[in-house]
Amino acid sequence: MGGIRWVGVILIAAGVLALVYGGFSYTKENTAAKLGPIELKVEETKRVNVPMWAGVAAIAVGGVVLLGAGRK
């Protein structure tokens, strides 16, 4: 499988994952206070929402890439 086909497959997979999960979350660690050798750290969980249109667009572009790569 050529490199351009891999790009198409990855775009389709990313689009499907975006539609199924709707986004992703990550944890960010911040130092809230530091008093000498003592540190107070806070973990924040943040969520990033992926719009539905972005997932559909990734699937469509991936399909076009696969079709374009197959016509050579």
DRENZA-628849 format. One record per atom (N, C-alpha, C): residue in three letters; y, z, x; residue number from 1; atom name. Coordinates in Angstrom, 3 decimals, m for minus. Layout:
% DRENZA-628849
<pt aa="ALA" py="Y" pz="Z" px="X" i="NUM" at="CA"/>
...
% end
This chain:
% DRENZA-628849
<pt aa="MET" py="m1.171" pz="0.000" px="0.857" i="1" at="N"/>
<pt aa="MET" py="0.000" pz="0.000" px="0.000" i="1" at="CA"/>
<pt aa="MET" py="1.230" pz="0.000" px="0.900" i="1" at="C"/>
<pt aa="GLY" py="2.147" pz="m0.925" px="0.636" i="2" at="N"/>
<pt aa="GLY" py="3.357" pz="m1.052" px="1.441" i="2" at="CA"/>
<pt aa="GLY" py="4.342" pz="0.077" px="1.196" i="2" at="C"/>
<pt aa="GLY" py="5.316" pz="0.159" px="2.083" i="3" at="N"/>
<pt aa="GLY" py="6.313" pz="1.224" px="1.990" i="3" at="CA"/>
<pt aa="GLY" py="7.148" pz="1.155" px="0.725" i="3" at="C"/>
<pt aa="ILE" py="7.485" pz="m0.066" px="0.282" i="4" at="N"/>
<pt aa="ILE" py="8.322" pz="m0.193" px="m0.913" i="4" at="CA"/>
<pt aa="ILE" py="7.545" pz="0.225" px="m2.163" i="4" at="C"/>
<pt aa="ARG" py="6.231" pz="0.000" px="m2.148" i="5" at="N"/>
<pt aa="ARG" py="5.417" pz="0.438" px="m3.289" i="5" at="CA"/>
<pt aa="ARG" py="5.356" pz="1.959" px="m3.354" i="5" at="C"/>
<pt aa="TRP" py="5.310" pz="2.605" px="m2.189" i="6" at="N"/>
<pt aa="TRP" py="5.308" pz="4.067" px="m2.175" i="6" at="CA"/>
<pt aa="TRP" py="6.600" pz="4.609" px="m2.788" i="6" at="C"/>
<pt aa="VAL" py="7.699" pz="3.950" px="m2.507" i="7" at="N"/>
<pt aa="VAL" py="8.982" pz="4.371" px="m3.089" i="7" at="CA"/>
<pt aa="VAL" py="8.916" pz="4.286" px="m4.609" i="7" at="C"/>
<pt aa="GLY" py="8.340" pz="3.195" px="m5.123" i="8" at="N"/>
<pt aa="GLY" py="8.205" pz="3.041" px="m6.567" i="8" at="CA"/>
<pt aa="GLY" py="7.329" pz="4.110" px="m7.179" i="8" at="C"/>
<pt aa="VAL" py="6.213" pz="4.408" px="m6.538" i="9" at="N"/>
<pt aa="VAL" py="5.297" pz="5.440" px="m7.048" i="9" at="CA"/>
<pt aa="VAL" py="5.970" pz="6.807" px="m7.022" i="9" at="C"/>
<pt aa="ILE" py="6.695" pz="7.106" px="m5.953" i="10" at="N"/>
<pt aa="ILE" py="7.379" pz="8.404" px="m5.848" i="10" at="CA"/>
<pt aa="ILE" py="8.464" pz="8.525" px="m6.912" i="10" at="C"/>
<pt aa="LEU" py="9.197" pz="7.450" px="m7.168" i="11" at="N"/>
<pt aa="LEU" py="10.222" pz="7.488" px="m8.219" i="11" at="CA"/>
<pt aa="LEU" py="9.604" pz="7.733" px="m9.590" i="11" at="C"/>
<pt aa="ILE" py="8.502" pz="7.078" px="m9.864" i="12" at="N"/>
<pt aa="ILE" py="7.835" pz="7.282" px="m11.156" i="12" at="CA"/>
<pt aa="ILE" py="7.334" pz="8.711" px="m11.276" i="12" at="C"/>
<pt aa="ALA" py="6.717" pz="9.231" px="m10.224" i="13" at="N"/>
<pt aa="ALA" py="6.212" pz="10.608" px="m10.250" i="13" at="CA"/>
<pt aa="ALA" py="7.350" pz="11.613" px="m10.422" i="13" at="C"/>
<pt aa="ALA" py="8.458" pz="11.395" px="m9.719" i="14" at="N"/>
<pt aa="ALA" py="9.603" pz="12.299" px="m9.850" i="14" at="CA"/>
<pt aa="ALA" py="10.191" pz="12.242" px="m11.259" i="14" at="C"/>
<pt aa="GLY" py="10.239" pz="11.045" px="m11.839" i="15" at="N"/>
<pt aa="GLY" py="10.745" pz="10.912" px="m13.204" i="15" at="CA"/>
<pt aa="GLY" py="9.871" pz="11.625" px="m14.213" i="15" at="C"/>
<pt aa="VAL" py="8.556" pz="11.498" px="m14.055" i="16" at="N"/>
<pt aa="VAL" py="7.633" pz="12.184" px="m14.970" i="16" at="CA"/>
<pt aa="VAL" py="7.776" pz="13.693" px="m14.827" i="16" at="C"/>
<pt aa="LEU" py="7.851" pz="14.182" px="m13.586" i="17" at="N"/>
<pt aa="LEU" py="8.026" pz="15.625" px="m13.372" i="17" at="CA"/>
<pt aa="LEU" py="9.346" pz="16.119" px="m13.964" i="17" at="C"/>
<pt aa="ALA" py="10.399" pz="15.315" px="m13.854" i="18" at="N"/>
<pt aa="ALA" py="11.692" pz="15.708" px="m14.422" i="18" at="CA"/>
<pt aa="ALA" py="11.613" pz="15.807" px="m15.937" i="18" at="C"/>
<pt aa="LEU" py="10.872" pz="14.900" px="m16.559" i="19" at="N"/>
<pt aa="LEU" py="10.731" pz="14.950" px="m18.019" i="19" at="CA"/>
<pt aa="LEU" py="9.848" pz="16.112" px="m18.460" i="19" at="C"/>
<pt aa="VAL" py="8.799" pz="16.402" px="m17.704" i="20" at="N"/>
<pt aa="VAL" py="7.871" pz="17.469" px="m18.089" i="20" at="CA"/>
<pt aa="VAL" py="8.495" pz="18.845" px="m17.894" i="20" at="C"/>
<pt aa="TYR" py="9.088" pz="19.077" px="m16.720" i="21" at="N"/>
<pt aa="TYR" py="9.612" pz="20.409" px="m16.402" i="21" at="CA"/>
<pt aa="TYR" py="11.086" pz="20.586" px="m16.747" i="21" at="C"/>
<pt aa="GLY" py="11.852" pz="19.545" px="m16.783" i="22" at="N"/>
<pt aa="GLY" py="13.262" pz="19.644" px="m17.151" i="22" at="CA"/>
<pt aa="GLY" py="14.162" pz="20.207" px="m16.069" i="22" at="C"/>
<pt aa="GLY" py="13.630" pz="20.482" px="m14.900" i="23" at="N"/>
<pt aa="GLY" py="14.440" pz="21.018" px="m13.811" i="23" at="CA"/>
<pt aa="GLY" py="13.594" pz="21.850" px="m12.880" i="23" at="C"/>
<pt aa="PHE" py="14.265" pz="22.589" px="m12.001" i="24" at="N"/>
<pt aa="PHE" py="13.563" pz="23.452" px="m11.061" i="24" at="CA"/>
<pt aa="PHE" py="14.432" pz="24.665" px="m10.780" i="24" at="C"/>
<pt aa="SER" py="13.800" pz="25.699" px="m10.243" i="25" at="N"/>
<pt aa="SER" py="14.542" pz="26.917" px="m9.911" i="25" at="CA"/>
<pt aa="SER" py="14.291" pz="27.265" px="m8.447" i="25" at="C"/>
<pt aa="TYR" py="15.232" pz="28.003" px="m7.883" i="26" at="N"/>
<pt aa="TYR" py="15.113" pz="28.453" px="m6.508" i="26" at="CA"/>
<pt aa="TYR" py="15.741" pz="29.833" px="m6.387" i="26" at="C"/>
<pt aa="THR" py="15.361" pz="30.540" px="m5.322" i="27" at="N"/>
<pt aa="THR" py="15.860" pz="31.890" px="m5.087" i="27" at="CA"/>
<pt aa="THR" py="16.799" pz="31.875" px="m3.887" i="27" at="C"/>
<pt aa="LYS" py="17.957" pz="32.503" px="m4.063" i="28" at="N"/>
<pt aa="LYS" py="18.960" pz="32.575" px="m3.007" i="28" at="CA"/>
<pt aa="LYS" py="19.160" pz="34.049" px="m2.667" i="28" at="C"/>
<pt aa="GLU" py="19.120" pz="34.355" px="m1.371" i="29" at="N"/>
<pt aa="GLU" py="19.285" pz="35.735" px="m0.928" i="29" at="CA"/>
<pt aa="GLU" py="20.673" pz="35.929" px="m0.333" i="29" at="C"/>
<pt aa="ASN" py="21.389" pz="36.932" px="m0.822" i="30" at="N"/>
<pt aa="ASN" py="22.736" pz="37.237" px="m0.344" i="30" at="CA"/>
<pt aa="ASN" py="22.784" pz="38.662" px="0.178" i="30" at="C"/>
<pt aa="THR" py="23.617" pz="38.873" px="1.172" i="31" at="N"/>
<pt aa="THR" py="23.861" pz="40.234" px="1.654" i="31" at="CA"/>
<pt aa="THR" py="25.039" pz="40.799" px="0.874" i="31" at="C"/>
<pt aa="ALA" py="24.760" pz="41.836" px="0.057" i="32" at="N"/>
<pt aa="ALA" py="25.798" pz="42.415" px="m0.790" i="32" at="CA"/>
<pt aa="ALA" py="26.647" pz="43.422" px="m0.019" i="32" at="C"/>
<pt aa="ALA" py="26.015" pz="44.196" px="0.857" i="33" at="N"/>
<pt aa="ALA" py="26.769" pz="45.192" px="1.613" i="33" at="CA"/>
<pt aa="ALA" py="26.053" pz="45.451" px="2.938" i="33" at="C"/>
<pt aa="LYS" py="26.849" pz="45.747" px="3.950" i="34" at="N"/>
<pt aa="LYS" py="26.286" pz="46.068" px="5.260" i="34" at="CA"/>
<pt aa="LYS" py="27.066" pz="47.251" px="5.817" i="34" at="C"/>
<pt aa="LEU" py="26.373" pz="48.373" px="5.935" i="35" at="N"/>
<pt aa="LEU" py="26.977" pz="49.594" px="6.461" i="35" at="CA"/>
<pt aa="LEU" py="26.202" pz="50.005" px="7.705" i="35" at="C"/>
<pt aa="GLY" py="26.676" pz="49.583" px="8.855" i="36" at="N"/>
<pt aa="GLY" py="25.975" pz="49.891" px="10.105" i="36" at="CA"/>
<pt aa="GLY" py="24.630" pz="49.190" px="10.127" i="36" at="C"/>
<pt aa="PRO" py="23.553" pz="49.959" px="10.362" i="37" at="N"/>
<pt aa="PRO" py="22.226" pz="49.335" px="10.414" i="37" at="CA"/>
<pt aa="PRO" py="21.609" pz="49.096" px="9.034" i="37" at="C"/>
<pt aa="ILE" py="22.267" pz="49.546" px="7.995" i="38" at="N"/>
<pt aa="ILE" py="21.725" pz="49.413" px="6.632" i="38" at="CA"/>
<pt aa="ILE" py="22.334" pz="48.199" px="5.956" i="38" at="C"/>
<pt aa="GLU" py="21.451" pz="47.356" px="5.414" i="39" at="N"/>
<pt aa="GLU" py="21.905" pz="46.170" px="4.678" i="39" at="CA"/>
<pt aa="GLU" py="21.355" pz="46.221" px="3.267" i="39" at="C"/>
<pt aa="LEU" py="22.184" pz="45.812" px="2.326" i="40" at="N"/>
<pt aa="LEU" py="21.765" pz="45.706" px="0.931" i="40" at="CA"/>
<pt aa="LEU" py="21.728" pz="44.226" px="0.587" i="40" at="C"/>
<pt aa="LYS" py="20.531" pz="43.721" px="0.290" i="41" at="N"/>
<pt aa="LYS" py="20.381" pz="42.309" px="m0.017" i="41" at="CA"/>
<pt aa="LYS" py="20.061" pz="42.134" px="m1.494" i="41" at="C"/>
<pt aa="VAL" py="20.593" pz="41.054" px="m2.051" i="42" at="N"/>
<pt aa="VAL" py="20.391" pz="40.743" px="m3.461" i="42" at="CA"/>
<pt aa="VAL" py="19.774" pz="39.352" px="m3.560" i="42" at="C"/>
<pt aa="GLU" py="18.720" pz="39.223" px="m4.355" i="43" at="N"/>
<pt aa="GLU" py="18.104" pz="37.920" px="m4.587" i="43" at="CA"/>
<pt aa="GLU" py="18.544" pz="37.403" px="m5.947" i="43" at="C"/>
<pt aa="GLU" py="19.045" pz="36.186" px="m5.956" i="44" at="N"/>
<pt aa="GLU" py="19.454" pz="35.544" px="m7.200" i="44" at="CA"/>
<pt aa="GLU" py="18.547" pz="34.351" px="m7.448" i="44" at="C"/>
<pt aa="THR" py="18.050" pz="34.243" px="m8.659" i="45" at="N"/>
<pt aa="THR" py="17.267" pz="33.075" px="m9.045" i="45" at="CA"/>
<pt aa="THR" py="18.178" pz="32.136" px="m9.811" i="45" at="C"/>
<pt aa="LYS" py="18.262" pz="30.914" px="m9.330" i="46" at="N"/>
<pt aa="LYS" py="19.120" pz="29.918" px="m9.962" i="46" at="CA"/>
<pt aa="LYS" py="18.260" pz="28.787" px="m10.496" i="46" at="C"/>
<pt aa="ARG" py="18.705" pz="28.174" px="m11.573" i="47" at="N"/>
<pt aa="ARG" py="17.970" pz="27.070" px="m12.192" i="47" at="CA"/>
<pt aa="ARG" py="18.846" pz="25.826" px="m12.181" i="47" at="C"/>
<pt aa="VAL" py="18.250" pz="24.711" px="m11.782" i="48" at="N"/>
<pt aa="VAL" py="18.924" pz="23.422" px="m11.772" i="48" at="CA"/>
<pt aa="VAL" py="18.258" pz="22.568" px="m12.849" i="48" at="C"/>
<pt aa="ASN" py="19.025" pz="22.168" px="m13.848" i="49" at="N"/>
<pt aa="ASN" py="18.497" pz="21.334" px="m14.915" i="49" at="CA"/>
<pt aa="ASN" py="18.663" pz="19.869" px="m14.563" i="49" at="C"/>
<pt aa="VAL" py="17.583" pz="19.099" px="m14.764" i="50" at="N"/>
<pt aa="VAL" py="17.621" pz="17.658" px="m14.527" i="50" at="CA"/>
<pt aa="VAL" py="17.763" pz="16.995" px="m15.892" i="50" at="C"/>
<pt aa="PRO" py="18.807" pz="16.187" px="m16.095" i="51" at="N"/>
<pt aa="PRO" py="18.998" pz="15.547" px="m17.399" i="51" at="CA"/>
<pt aa="PRO" py="17.843" pz="14.607" px="m17.738" i="51" at="C"/>
<pt aa="MET" py="17.569" pz="14.487" px="m19.037" i="52" at="N"/>
<pt aa="MET" py="16.486" pz="13.631" px="m19.490" i="52" at="CA"/>
<pt aa="MET" py="16.727" pz="12.176" px="m19.084" i="52" at="C"/>
<pt aa="TRP" py="17.996" pz="11.740" px="m19.135" i="53" at="N"/>
<pt aa="TRP" py="18.285" pz="10.345" px="m18.792" i="53" at="CA"/>
<pt aa="TRP" py="17.965" pz="10.061" px="m17.331" i="53" at="C"/>
<pt aa="ALA" py="18.077" pz="11.066" px="m16.462" i="54" at="N"/>
<pt aa="ALA" py="17.765" pz="10.858" px="m15.044" i="54" at="CA"/>
<pt aa="ALA" py="16.266" pz="10.651" px="m14.842" i="54" at="C"/>
<pt aa="GLY" py="15.448" pz="11.385" px="m15.591" i="55" at="N"/>
<pt aa="GLY" py="14.005" pz="11.195" px="m15.513" i="55" at="CA"/>
<pt aa="GLY" py="13.583" pz="9.827" px="m16.017" i="55" at="C"/>
<pt aa="VAL" py="14.166" pz="9.402" px="m17.131" i="56" at="N"/>
<pt aa="VAL" py="13.853" pz="8.085" px="m17.687" i="56" at="CA"/>
<pt aa="VAL" py="14.320" pz="6.991" px="m16.734" i="56" at="C"/>
<pt aa="ALA" py="15.490" pz="7.169" px="m16.144" i="57" at="N"/>
<pt aa="ALA" py="16.019" pz="6.172" px="m15.207" i="57" at="CA"/>
<pt aa="ALA" py="15.136" pz="6.072" px="m13.964" i="57" at="C"/>
<pt aa="ALA" py="14.638" pz="7.203" px="m13.461" i="58" at="N"/>
<pt aa="ALA" py="13.767" pz="7.180" px="m12.283" i="58" at="CA"/>
<pt aa="ALA" py="12.467" pz="6.447" px="m12.587" i="58" at="C"/>
<pt aa="ILE" py="11.915" pz="6.650" px="m13.773" i="59" at="N"/>
<pt aa="ILE" py="10.691" pz="5.946" px="m14.159" i="59" at="CA"/>
<pt aa="ILE" py="10.961" pz="4.450" px="m14.266" i="59" at="C"/>
<pt aa="ALA" py="12.076" pz="4.079" px="m14.881" i="60" at="N"/>
<pt aa="ALA" py="12.408" pz="2.663" px="m15.049" i="60" at="CA"/>
<pt aa="ALA" py="12.645" pz="1.986" px="m13.696" i="60" at="C"/>
<pt aa="VAL" py="13.396" pz="2.624" px="m12.822" i="61" at="N"/>
<pt aa="VAL" py="13.666" pz="2.039" px="m11.504" i="61" at="CA"/>
<pt aa="VAL" py="12.373" pz="1.947" px="m10.696" i="61" at="C"/>
<pt aa="GLY" py="11.525" pz="2.965" px="m10.771" i="62" at="N"/>
<pt aa="GLY" py="10.242" pz="2.909" px="m10.083" i="62" at="CA"/>
<pt aa="GLY" py="9.374" pz="1.779" px="m10.570" i="62" at="C"/>
<pt aa="GLY" py="9.384" pz="1.524" px="m11.892" i="63" at="N"/>
<pt aa="GLY" py="8.631" pz="0.398" px="m12.431" i="63" at="CA"/>
<pt aa="GLY" py="9.164" pz="m0.927" px="m11.948" i="63" at="C"/>
<pt aa="VAL" py="10.477" pz="m1.053" px="m11.906" i="64" at="N"/>
<pt aa="VAL" py="11.085" pz="m2.292" px="m11.412" i="64" at="CA"/>
<pt aa="VAL" py="10.755" pz="m2.515" px="m9.942" i="64" at="C"/>
<pt aa="VAL" py="10.775" pz="m1.451" px="m9.154" i="65" at="N"/>
<pt aa="VAL" py="10.426" pz="m1.555" px="m7.728" i="65" at="CA"/>
<pt aa="VAL" py="8.980" pz="m1.991" px="m7.570" i="65" at="C"/>
<pt aa="LEU" py="8.063" pz="m1.413" px="m8.357" i="66" at="N"/>
<pt aa="LEU" py="6.662" pz="m1.812" px="m8.267" i="66" at="CA"/>
<pt aa="LEU" py="6.463" pz="m3.254" px="m8.687" i="66" at="C"/>
<pt aa="LEU" py="7.129" pz="m3.672" px="m9.749" i="67" at="N"/>
<pt aa="LEU" py="7.002" pz="m5.069" px="m10.182" i="67" at="CA"/>
<pt aa="LEU" py="7.595" pz="m6.017" px="m9.156" i="67" at="C"/>
<pt aa="GLY" py="8.719" pz="m5.665" px="m8.582" i="68" at="N"/>
<pt aa="GLY" py="9.354" pz="m6.489" px="m7.568" i="68" at="CA"/>
<pt aa="GLY" py="8.518" pz="m6.597" px="m6.297" i="68" at="C"/>
<pt aa="ALA" py="7.863" pz="m5.496" px="m5.931" i="69" at="N"/>
<pt aa="ALA" py="7.032" pz="m5.510" px="m4.722" i="69" at="CA"/>
<pt aa="ALA" py="5.748" pz="m6.306" px="m4.954" i="69" at="C"/>
<pt aa="GLY" py="5.283" pz="m6.365" px="m6.187" i="70" at="N"/>
<pt aa="GLY" py="4.042" pz="m7.078" px="m6.477" i="70" at="CA"/>
<pt aa="GLY" py="4.235" pz="m8.581" px="m6.551" i="70" at="C"/>
<pt aa="ARG" py="5.439" pz="m9.080" px="m6.688" i="71" at="N"/>
<pt aa="ARG" py="5.692" pz="m10.510" px="m6.846" i="71" at="CA"/>
<pt aa="ARG" py="5.808" pz="m11.261" px="m5.532" i="71" at="C"/>
<pt aa="LYS" py="5.792" pz="m10.565" px="m4.427" i="72" at="N"/>
<pt aa="LYS" py="5.956" pz="m11.236" px="m3.134" i="72" at="CA"/>
<pt aa="LYS" py="4.748" pz="m12.037" px="m2.763" i="72" at="C"/>
% end
